[in-house]
Amino acid sequence: MKSKLQNHIKNLKKNIQKTFFIAEIGVNHNGKLSLAKKMILSAKKSGADAVKFQTFKAEDLVSPMTPKVAYQKKTTSSKETHYEMIKSLELSEKMHYQLFNFCKRHKIEFISTPYGINAVKFLEKLGCKVFKTASADLVDLEMHTYLAKKKKSVVISVGMGTIKEIHDCIKIYKKYKNKNFVLLHCVSNYPCSHSSLNLNSIKKIAKEFDCSVGYSDHSIGHEAAIISVCMGARIIEKHFTLNKSYKGPDHAASSLPREFRKIVDEVNKAHLIMGSGKKICQPEEYQMSQISRKSITLNSNLNKNQKLKISHICLKRPGTGLYFRELKKILGKKAKFNLFINQQPSLKDFY
């Protein structure tokens, strides 16, 4: 059975007007199963379609001499190394199974970001249908080759990436005829500045790679998510926490439940406002069109058998008669009977 996100990715090709919302719990569980479960329930209540975790083993991911980036230095202890930080945020295999089944029971999709082929293989065994790769792993072409070759559905974040690096990655998916991918525009800082968001690139990415797009939002607020949807994003990912003051690198830049709900509500409102794209007279406009538009109106009496001349007509409200574009249908024709000033004639009044 396909997952909700798999179906969403498939339907994106039909230009659906709906957004899939991912609450990025990431490592905000702080290694605690109970906190992870609370976050799952809160994310579902806040409107998330899926929650996303991260799957890695510190010894496979980080060399001991790896430094912390600037935001991690601000949000974690200076006594803790990058390796120690990552190690403390691991989810065990047992915890993965517990959280996967917990999500299944509560009808919210479990997604995780694999940080290498071994992590992918474990998530396969776990039952994951969609794989969401991190921006940092856009250049891990070994992992992307595995995912592409296996025809996996993949959501690919492209933060930090150049157009050439994205091309290098997508060439692999094309080689293996795997079209089951979505590219997520992203700016990889926590939080990132509004001036760096460059949301216009969403349209460029969609056109350049002829694919569906989404947006992984690391900015503060809901405005960027709304704008991204107007640019064509149909997957929105946002970091999620229960308390911005919790210990850990990502909490401070994450959204609280009420903030995530605000994003969901405002994005859905944006979809409503954008509409279908078909230009029609809306039902609520119909009465206005009948009253305020102008119709062909006689500015003098017209006798039976008299020819209608341009000098006999003007345009007046209401708009329930013939429009000016229809004048040629009656101009020069004879009146079947006497017609009167301010009357709005119809086609059947002439022969």
Backbone torsions as a table, in degrees:
resi	resn	phi	psi	omega
1	MET	NA	133.7	179.4
2	LYS	-74.3	148.3	176.8
3	SER	-78.4	168.0	178.4
4	LYS	-60.5	-39.7	-178.4
5	LEU	-70.9	-36.2	175.2
6	GLN	-59.0	-45.7	178.9
7	ASN	-64.7	-38.2	179.3
8	HIS	-63.1	-45.0	179.4
9	ILE	-61.1	-41.4	178.4
10	LYS	-63.1	-42.8	-176.8
11	ASN	-74.7	-18.5	178.2
12	LEU	-59.0	-30.0	-179.9
13	LYS	-68.1	-15.9	177.8
14	LYS	-95.7	11.7	178.0
15	ASN	60.0	47.0	179.8
16	ILE	-67.8	149.2	-180.0
17	GLN	-103.3	62.8	-179.5
18	LYS	-148.1	146.8	179.9
19	THR	-113.2	139.8	176.5
20	PHE	-98.6	126.7	-174.7
21	PHE	-105.9	124.3	178.4
22	ILE	-112.2	121.0	173.4
23	ALA	-88.1	110.4	-177.6
24	GLU	-82.6	93.3	174.2
25	ILE	-72.4	-35.8	175.5
26	GLY	56.1	-116.3	178.1
27	VAL	-109.6	14.1	-178.0
28	ASN	-72.7	-3.6	173.4
29	HIS	-72.7	-14.9	179.9
30	ASN	56.7	27.5	178.0
31	GLY	78.7	9.2	-176.3
32	LYS	-110.0	121.3	-178.5
33	LEU	-61.7	-43.0	-177.2
34	SER	-62.6	-40.5	178.5
35	LEU	-67.7	-40.0	178.8
36	ALA	-59.8	-42.0	-179.4
37	LYS	-66.8	-41.0	176.8
38	LYS	-60.5	-39.9	-179.4
39	MET	-68.1	-37.4	177.5
40	ILE	-60.5	-49.0	-179.0
41	LEU	-63.5	-40.6	179.9
42	SER	-67.9	-38.5	178.8
43	ALA	-64.1	-42.1	177.9
44	LYS	-61.7	-45.3	179.2
45	LYS	-63.0	-28.6	-178.4
46	SER	-85.1	0.4	174.7
47	GLY	103.5	6.9	-179.9
48	ALA	-71.6	141.1	173.2
49	ASP	-85.7	-24.9	-178.1
50	ALA	-151.1	155.9	169.0
51	VAL	-113.8	148.7	-178.4
52	LYS	-127.9	133.9	176.8
53	PHE	-112.5	-171.0	177.2
54	GLN	-130.8	134.4	-176.4
55	THR	-114.6	115.5	-178.5
56	PHE	-161.9	163.0	167.2
57	LYS	-121.9	128.7	-172.5
58	ALA	-54.5	-40.7	-176.5
59	GLU	-68.2	-23.1	177.5
60	ASP	-87.9	-17.4	-171.2
61	LEU	-106.3	-37.1	-168.4
62	VAL	-124.5	129.1	171.5
63	SER	-81.7	150.4	-173.0
64	PRO	-57.3	-26.3	-175.2
65	MET	-92.0	4.8	-178.7
66	THR	-65.0	128.2	178.4
67	PRO	-83.9	166.7	173.2
68	LYS	-85.6	151.3	173.3
69	VAL	-82.6	170.3	-171.2
70	ALA	-55.8	-47.0	-175.8
71	TYR	-68.0	-31.5	177.9
72	GLN	-68.4	-33.8	176.8
73	LYS	-64.7	-33.2	-179.0
74	LYS	-76.1	-29.7	-170.7
75	THR	-107.0	-1.6	179.5
76	THR	-133.2	168.4	-177.2
77	SER	-68.2	137.8	178.0
78	SER	-69.5	-16.9	179.6
79	LYS	-81.7	-10.9	-176.5
80	GLU	-101.5	129.2	178.4
81	THR	-77.8	167.2	175.9
82	HIS	-57.2	-44.8	-180.0
83	TYR	-60.5	-46.5	-178.6
84	GLU	-63.9	-38.1	177.1
85	MET	-60.7	-49.4	-179.1
86	ILE	-64.2	-41.4	-179.8
87	LYS	-59.5	-39.4	-177.8
88	SER	-71.3	-13.5	-175.1
89	LEU	-107.1	9.1	177.7
90	GLU	-67.0	147.1	166.6
91	LEU	-104.9	128.2	178.0
92	SER	-70.9	164.4	178.1
93	GLU	-60.6	-39.5	179.4
94	LYS	-61.6	-43.2	179.5
95	MET	-64.3	-36.5	176.1
96	HIS	-58.0	-48.3	-179.3
97	TYR	-62.3	-42.0	-179.6
98	GLN	-63.7	-41.9	-178.8
99	LEU	-73.5	-37.6	177.0
100	PHE	-59.3	-47.4	-179.3
101	ASN	-70.3	-33.5	177.4
102	PHE	-63.7	-42.9	177.9
103	CYS	-64.0	-40.3	-179.9
104	LYS	-62.2	-43.4	179.4
105	ARG	-63.3	-35.7	-175.3
106	HIS	-99.2	13.0	171.6
107	LYS	55.1	48.2	170.2
108	ILE	-134.1	139.9	-172.6
109	GLU	-76.1	136.8	175.3
110	PHE	-94.0	125.4	174.7
111	ILE	-129.7	151.1	174.3
112	SER	-144.2	151.6	177.0
113	THR	-93.0	115.4	177.1
114	PRO	-81.7	137.4	178.0
115	TYR	-107.5	51.6	178.6
116	GLY	141.3	166.6	-175.7
117	ILE	-62.0	-39.1	179.4
118	ASN	-61.3	-38.3	177.9
119	ALA	-66.8	-38.5	176.6
120	VAL	-60.4	-46.9	-178.1
121	LYS	-62.6	-38.2	177.4
122	PHE	-66.0	-43.9	-179.7
123	LEU	-65.6	-32.0	173.1
124	GLU	-59.6	-49.3	-179.8
125	LYS	-62.3	-34.4	179.5
126	LEU	-66.5	-30.8	179.8
127	GLY	115.3	11.0	179.5
128	CYS	-68.3	137.0	-179.1
129	LYS	-101.4	-24.3	-178.5
130	VAL	-126.0	140.6	-179.5
131	PHE	-118.2	128.4	-179.4
132	LYS	-110.9	112.8	-175.8
133	THR	-91.2	146.7	-178.1
134	ALA	-75.6	154.0	176.6
135	SER	-55.0	-41.1	-178.9
136	ALA	-61.0	-24.8	-176.9
137	ASP	-98.0	14.8	171.8
138	LEU	-57.6	-31.4	-178.2
139	VAL	-95.0	2.7	174.8
140	ASP	-84.1	76.9	-174.1
141	LEU	-71.3	-18.5	174.5
142	GLU	-64.2	-48.5	179.7
143	MET	-66.4	-41.5	-179.7
144	HIS	-65.5	-33.0	176.5
145	THR	-62.7	-43.0	178.7
146	TYR	-61.9	-47.4	-178.1
147	LEU	-64.7	-42.6	-179.1
148	ALA	-66.4	-44.8	-177.9
149	LYS	-63.5	-34.2	-179.1
150	LYS	-84.0	2.9	179.2
151	LYS	58.8	35.4	179.2
152	LYS	-74.6	152.4	170.3
153	SER	-82.4	125.0	-172.0
154	VAL	-132.5	132.2	171.9
155	VAL	-103.9	117.5	-170.0
156	ILE	-111.1	111.7	173.8
157	SER	-77.1	140.6	-174.9
158	VAL	-122.0	25.0	174.8
159	GLY	-58.5	145.0	-178.8
160	MET	73.1	-11.2	-172.4
161	GLY	-84.8	151.1	172.1
162	THR	-97.6	165.8	177.1
163	ILE	-57.3	-40.3	-179.9
164	LYS	-63.0	-42.9	-179.7
165	GLU	-65.8	-36.6	176.2
166	ILE	-65.2	-43.2	177.7
167	HIS	-59.0	-43.1	-179.9
168	ASP	-58.5	-38.6	-180.0
169	CYS	-72.8	-48.7	-174.6
170	ILE	-69.7	-25.9	174.8
171	LYS	-55.2	-35.6	-179.2
172	ILE	-66.2	-44.5	179.6
173	TYR	-64.7	-37.9	178.0
174	LYS	-67.5	-38.3	179.5
175	LYS	-57.8	-41.0	-177.8
176	TYR	-97.0	14.4	176.4
177	LYS	53.2	40.9	176.7
178	ASN	-103.5	108.9	179.9
179	LYS	-101.1	7.8	-175.1
180	ASN	-88.5	55.8	178.9
181	PHE	-135.4	153.4	174.7
182	VAL	-128.3	137.9	176.8
183	LEU	-98.3	130.6	178.4
184	LEU	-106.0	114.6	171.7
185	HIS	-63.3	144.3	-175.7
186	CYS	-161.4	148.5	169.1
187	VAL	-118.8	118.4	-168.8
188	SER	-87.8	73.2	169.4
189	ASN	-147.8	154.5	-172.0
190	TYR	-130.7	97.2	-6.0
191	PRO	-84.4	165.7	176.4
192	CYS	-99.1	153.7	-178.2
193	SER	-77.4	152.3	177.8
194	HIS	-61.3	-33.8	-177.6
195	SER	-68.4	-17.1	-179.1
196	SER	-95.6	-6.7	-169.8
197	LEU	-65.6	-39.8	173.1
198	ASN	50.4	50.6	-175.3
199	LEU	-67.0	-16.5	174.7
200	ASN	-60.8	-22.7	-178.9
201	SER	-70.9	-14.1	177.7
202	ILE	-60.3	-46.3	178.7
203	LYS	-65.3	-38.1	179.6
204	LYS	-63.7	-42.9	179.4
205	ILE	-62.8	-45.6	-179.7
206	ALA	-59.5	-42.4	-178.3
207	LYS	-73.5	-44.4	-176.5
208	GLU	-61.4	-37.7	-173.5
209	PHE	-111.9	4.5	176.1
210	ASP	48.9	54.1	-175.8
211	CYS	-144.5	169.9	174.3
212	SER	-76.2	154.7	-175.4
213	VAL	-132.7	160.8	174.6
214	GLY	-145.1	-169.5	-176.6
215	TYR	-145.6	123.5	173.7
216	SER	-98.1	109.1	-167.2
217	ASP	-97.0	114.0	176.1
218	HIS	-107.8	13.7	179.7
219	SER	-88.8	167.2	175.0
220	ILE	-89.2	137.3	178.0
221	GLY	98.3	-178.3	-176.8
222	HIS	-110.2	-6.8	-173.3
223	GLU	-62.3	-43.2	-177.0
224	ALA	-63.2	-39.3	179.3
225	ALA	-62.1	-41.9	179.3
226	ILE	-63.2	-47.0	-179.5
227	ILE	-62.6	-37.8	-179.0
228	SER	-61.8	-37.0	178.2
229	VAL	-66.0	-38.4	176.5
230	CYS	-65.3	-23.5	178.1
231	MET	-87.7	-6.0	177.0
232	GLY	116.0	-1.8	179.6
233	ALA	-65.6	134.2	179.7
234	ARG	-125.4	7.3	167.9
235	ILE	-132.6	129.2	177.0
236	ILE	-119.7	124.8	176.2
237	GLU	-115.5	134.6	-178.9
238	LYS	-143.7	133.5	177.2
239	HIS	-61.4	145.5	-170.9
240	PHE	-132.7	136.6	177.0
241	THR	-146.8	164.2	174.1
242	LEU	-97.0	-16.5	-178.3
243	ASN	-158.7	118.3	-177.5
244	LYS	-67.0	-14.6	-178.7
245	SER	-92.8	-2.1	178.2
246	TYR	-59.5	151.8	174.8
247	LYS	-66.5	137.8	178.7
248	GLY	138.4	156.2	-171.6
249	PRO	-71.7	-26.5	-168.6
250	ASP	-107.9	-8.6	-174.7
251	HIS	-60.2	-44.2	-173.4
252	ALA	-60.1	-32.9	-177.4
253	ALA	-97.3	7.2	-177.4
254	SER	-93.3	163.9	179.3
255	SER	-92.5	141.5	172.8
256	LEU	-77.8	164.3	-180.0
257	PRO	-52.4	-44.6	-179.0
258	ARG	-66.8	-32.1	178.5
259	GLU	-71.8	-38.7	177.7
260	PHE	-65.4	-43.3	177.3
261	ARG	-59.7	-38.3	178.0
262	LYS	-61.2	-42.7	178.1
263	ILE	-60.7	-48.1	-179.4
264	VAL	-59.2	-48.6	-177.6
265	ASP	-64.8	-42.9	-177.6
266	GLU	-71.3	-36.0	176.6
267	VAL	-66.4	-43.0	177.6
268	ASN	-63.5	-36.4	175.8
269	LYS	-64.7	-38.7	178.6
270	ALA	-61.4	-41.3	176.8
271	HIS	-60.0	-42.9	179.4
272	LEU	-61.3	-43.7	-179.0
273	ILE	-67.6	-40.2	-179.0
274	MET	-67.3	-33.7	176.2
275	GLY	68.3	-162.3	-174.0
276	SER	-83.9	-19.9	-176.0
277	GLY	92.3	-9.7	177.6
278	LYS	-81.8	130.8	-179.3
279	LYS	-91.5	107.5	-179.9
280	ILE	-135.4	167.7	170.0
281	CYS	-78.4	115.3	-178.2
282	GLN	-69.5	149.5	179.9
283	PRO	-51.1	-38.5	-177.9
284	GLU	-75.8	-9.9	176.5
285	GLU	-91.8	-13.8	-168.2
286	TYR	-59.7	-47.7	-179.3
287	GLN	-60.1	-40.6	178.3
288	MET	-60.9	-39.9	-179.7
289	SER	-65.6	-35.1	-179.7
290	GLN	-70.6	-31.3	-176.5
291	ILE	-92.2	-49.4	-167.3
292	SER	-90.2	-15.9	173.0
293	ARG	-74.8	160.6	-178.0
294	LYS	-109.3	144.8	179.2
295	SER	-119.1	164.1	175.3
296	ILE	-63.1	125.7	-175.2
297	THR	-132.5	139.3	178.3
298	LEU	-74.6	133.1	177.0
299	ASN	-101.9	6.4	174.7
300	SER	-158.8	164.8	177.3
301	ASN	-68.7	150.8	178.9
302	LEU	-129.2	121.9	-178.8
303	ASN	-78.9	157.7	176.1
304	LYS	-56.9	135.2	-179.8
305	ASN	73.5	3.8	177.4
306	GLN	-83.1	138.3	179.5
307	LYS	-76.0	139.9	177.3
308	LEU	-79.6	124.3	176.4
309	LYS	-110.7	163.5	179.9
310	ILE	-61.8	-27.6	-179.4
311	SER	-72.2	-13.4	-179.0
312	HIS	-84.7	-9.6	-171.0
313	ILE	-123.2	157.8	170.3
314	CYS	-144.4	-178.9	178.8
315	LEU	-117.3	124.5	-179.4
316	LYS	-141.5	159.4	171.1
317	ARG	-72.4	156.0	2.3
318	PRO	-82.1	178.3	-177.1
319	GLY	-98.6	33.5	-176.6
320	THR	-95.0	-3.3	-179.7
321	GLY	-100.5	-150.4	-180.0
322	LEU	-81.5	137.2	175.3
323	TYR	-80.8	163.6	-177.5
324	PHE	-58.6	-31.5	-179.7
325	ARG	-62.7	-16.7	-178.6
326	GLU	-98.2	4.1	-177.2
327	LEU	-56.6	-38.5	-176.9
328	LYS	-61.8	-20.1	-179.3
329	LYS	-74.8	-20.8	-176.9
330	ILE	-122.1	-18.4	-177.6
331	LEU	-62.9	129.1	-179.9
332	GLY	85.6	-5.2	178.0
333	LYS	-90.2	160.4	-176.0
334	LYS	-94.5	145.1	178.5
335	ALA	-73.0	134.9	178.7
336	LYS	-72.7	-27.2	-179.6
337	PHE	-154.4	177.4	-178.7
338	ASN	-65.0	132.3	177.1
339	LEU	-120.1	153.6	-168.8
340	PHE	-122.9	158.0	179.5
341	ILE	-54.4	140.4	-177.5
342	ASN	70.9	1.9	173.6
343	GLN	-75.7	141.4	175.6
344	GLN	-102.6	100.9	-172.7
345	PRO	-70.3	159.0	175.4
346	SER	-116.8	172.6	-179.1
347	LEU	-60.9	-34.8	-176.1
348	LYS	-74.2	-5.7	178.7
349	ASP	-82.0	-3.3	-174.0
350	PHE	-131.3	158.5	175.5
351	TYR	-137.9	NA	NA
